[in-house]
Amino acid sequence: MTTTKRKTKQLGQILIEQGLIDEGQLERALEEHRKTPKSLGRVLIDLGLIRESDLVKALAEQVGLEFVDLTEYPIDAGLTTLLPDALARRYRAIPIGERDGKLLVAMSDPANVYALDDIRTITGRDVQPVVATASDVEQAIQKYSRMDGQVEALASEASEQLTDDDAEITSALEEAPIVRLVTAIMTQAVADRASDVHIEPMEKDVRVRFRVDGVLHEVMHSPKNIQGGLISRLKVMADLNIAEKRIPQDGRISMRVGGKQLDLRVATLPTVFGEKVVIRVLDKSQALMRLEDLGFLEDSYRRYEQSFRKPYGAILVTGPTGSGKSTTMYATLNILNQEDKNIITVEDPVEYRLGGVNQMQVNPKAGLTFASALRSILRADPDIVLIGEVRDRETAMISVEAALTGHLVLTSLHTNDAASAITRLIEMDVETFLVASAIDCVVAQRLGRKLCERCREAYQPDETELAAAGFPEWEWADVRELYRPTGCSACSNTGYRGRIGLYEVMVMSEEIERLTVERASADAMRAVSIEQGMLTLREDGLEKTRLGLTSIEEVARVVK
């Protein structure tokens, strides 16, 4: 008796059969594969020839298993609870349905026999594994382990135990329901990728909202009588005065949530219905972002790099609050942070800790202002100085003088565009010739939401839409395809996931310097800069719509 052994197809052969690559692309990838320790699949992804989902699908076919796209599959939410969150995350596995009496479990590594054995034991079911990408599995686990119900239950439990009596509130601060409620809210905030948490007393209840990708979303409403305990608990954690409710306060909290260390910035604001608390979730990975990943187009990046590579001069980063100015400056410091450079920063507050950088935090109560800190910094032999924000004439003057005496100065201003930053400094009574000599480059920026790559939809825009968006008429024929949001489980049905920077980089050319000395208007400087190749914020945004990174509606939302 003879048995026929099934011959396993090669990965490249499967990808060619699926029409994802051709012979030439496979040869190119194999050649690269021989030079590096990377797997062939990883090389194909790095070369941009296939996506992660394409690779996983091909590998599943290679080993004879079924591939499932979890963003499209109708997951049975009731079955996901059969596997504890901790185990699901450890094995990157989640139950998604039933088939022929077996529990269907999506796994990123179905060859892990120990994981399969544990899942069978815990669920008490026969298991049929299917393959899904690791990122899809993680997103599904995150989605179905949402704590909305738990948050509501904890709020109700805390409400039952609290009255409006201040003494009772104080004694209840360390009680389990309030403590667990705070932890549950922050856990949900991290799961939803929130950058800010707003806890807002209303007339009859307490509203909780999260800011995700720059847009606020309502999460829950809690009973009014937990307001005092919840806000007091947060103030205690941030080391604030719980008895003082008439003036704004700010502080910091460091807490561990889901195995992740969180650094939180807390600000309180007295309102007519009680103290509002805003918690900024500081994502330390943002401080380590590469400048190339922020969204600079090639030409804008080149113009900016020519400035920050110089040994001296001032670079201004401008934009409204929350436009990513600090992230851009930190990403620039990450490039410049070398052993032979002495880098000192003065910030209010220090949001991210950077290794190898000397960081100071202003303390007006103790007399440490931006201006006084800057004077001390310049006596400490710095090469590069980062000033969190120029707020007054004294800080502006010292910054300009530092740039003129051999230091590279990075700082920020609140203006709407790049050219307005120059006129803003002149309005602060800084001499025009000093501004013209010291400033080397001004970067204006905004943050727009990125289209979800899984569900974005291509469409043919009409001329009316192109004209309204700001595309010049001579470009209309070239803009044949744009993308718009649709919504899927990966982006919580918003159509957007993550954010991207829109940039306007104005280099101080001789013509701009002359206009500065002549006290010309911002519009005149802007016009000359555009002639010299500067992309405006809107033009930069429209170019990113052509690249499929964002939508016309999103550019219109963040740029006038």
HELIX and SHEET records of a PDB file:
HELIX    1   1 LEU A   11  GLU A   17  1                                   7    
HELIX    2   2 GLU A   23  LYS A   35  1                                  13    
HELIX    3   3 LEU A   40  ASP A   46  1                                   7    
HELIX    4   4 GLU A   52  GLN A   62  1                                  11    
HELIX    5   5 ALA A   77  THR A   80  1                                   4    
HELIX    6   6 ASP A   85  TYR A   91  1                                   7    
HELIX    7   7 VAL A  113  THR A  123  1                                  11    
HELIX    8   8 ALA A  134  TYR A  144  1                                  11    
HELIX    9   9 ASP A  148  GLN A  161  1                                  14    
HELIX   10  10 ASP A  166  ALA A  172  1                                   7    
HELIX   11  11 ALA A  176  ALA A  191  1                                  16    
HELIX   12  12 LYS A  224  ILE A  226  5                                   3    
HELIX   13  13 GLN A  227  MET A  237  1                                  11    
HELIX   14  14 LYS A  284  ALA A  287  1                                   4    
HELIX   15  15 LEU A  291  ASP A  293  5                                   3    
HELIX   16  16 GLU A  298  PHE A  308  1                                  11    
HELIX   17  17 LYS A  325  LEU A  336  1                                  12    
HELIX   18  18 PRO A  364  ALA A  366  5                                   3    
HELIX   19  19 PHE A  370  LEU A  378  1                                   9    
HELIX   20  20 ARG A  393  LEU A  404  1                                  12    
HELIX   21  21 ALA A  418  GLU A  427  1                                  10    
HELIX   22  22 THR A  432  ALA A  438  1                                   7    
HELIX   23  23 GLU A  463  ALA A  469  1                                   7    
HELIX   24  24 GLU A  473  ASP A  478  5                                   6    
HELIX   25  25 SER A  489  CYS A  491  5                                   3    
HELIX   26  26 GLU A  510  VAL A  517  1                                   8    
HELIX   27  27 ALA A  522  GLU A  531  1                                  10    
HELIX   28  28 LEU A  537  ARG A  546  1                                  10    
HELIX   29  29 ILE A  552  VAL A  558  1                                   7    
SHEET    1   A 3 ALA A  93  ARG A  99  0                                        
SHEET    2   A 3 LYS A 102  MET A 107 -1                                        
SHEET    3   A 3 VAL A 127  VAL A 131  1                                        
SHEET    1   B 6 VAL A 215  PRO A 223  0                                        
SHEET    2   B 6 ASP A 205  VAL A 212 -1                                        
SHEET    3   B 6 ALA A 194  PRO A 201 -1                                        
SHEET    4   B 6 GLY A 274  LEU A 282 -1                                        
SHEET    5   B 6 LYS A 260  THR A 271 -1                                        
SHEET    6   B 6 GLN A 249  VAL A 257 -1                                        
SHEET    1   C 7 ASN A 358  GLN A 361  0                                        
SHEET    2   C 7 ILE A 343  GLU A 347  1                                        
SHEET    3   C 7 ILE A 384  ILE A 387  1                                        
SHEET    4   C 7 LEU A 408  LEU A 413  1                                        
SHEET    5   C 7 GLY A 313  THR A 318  1                                        
SHEET    6   C 7 ILE A 439  LEU A 451  1                                        
SHEET    7   C 7 TYR A 496  VAL A 507 -1                                        
SHEET    1   D 2 GLU A 457  TYR A 459  0                                        
SHEET    2   D 2 LEU A 482  ARG A 484 -1                                        
END                                                                             
